[in-house]
Amino acid sequence: MVQTKIIVGVIILIAIVGGIFLFSVISQNPVKTAGVINNPDENSEETPEISANAIEITSSGFSPKTLTIAKGTTVTWINKDETGGKHWPASASHPTHTVYPGSDIEKCFDSTTDKSTLFDSCRGIAQGESWSFTFNDAGSWGYHDHLNAGLFGKVIVE
């Protein structure tokens, strides 16, 4: 009985510390954005262009985990997960994606919302697909993988 209480206490403590850590990486600064998903045709040899402003997504996370760019730069997230898993890049914080003014995961499912204004791919992107987002305001912007909430990164806009 005492051992069970200790185990439950440790689990609660880990959850609290993990929550505090996740909230510490979330930025509260607003940003104007535009998003686009690139779905290469399975029958074509077209693949997403990889540039200095690309972030690769694998089963172990984002690479680079932190990217510094100039204001007005478009960043492209490319799913390079060799396990075939889908990934859903979105603004912090999980699960609501509401850090950016006007962004909210609920808007992903609203047919009247202009999805290009959301810092949210609004769906999982498959291996080989990409999603792009333009950062128009300076700040430090946290993001995560909605389908794998333990994966997160940051874009610093100067």
Protein Blocks (a to p, Z undefined) as FASTA:
>chain_A
ZZmmmmmmmmmmmmmmmmmmmmmmpcfbdcddddddddddfkbcbdcdddfkbccddfkb
ccdfbdcddehiacddddfbfnopacdddddddfklpmbghiafklmmmmkbcfklpgce
hiacdehiacddddfbgcddddddfklmmbccddddZZ
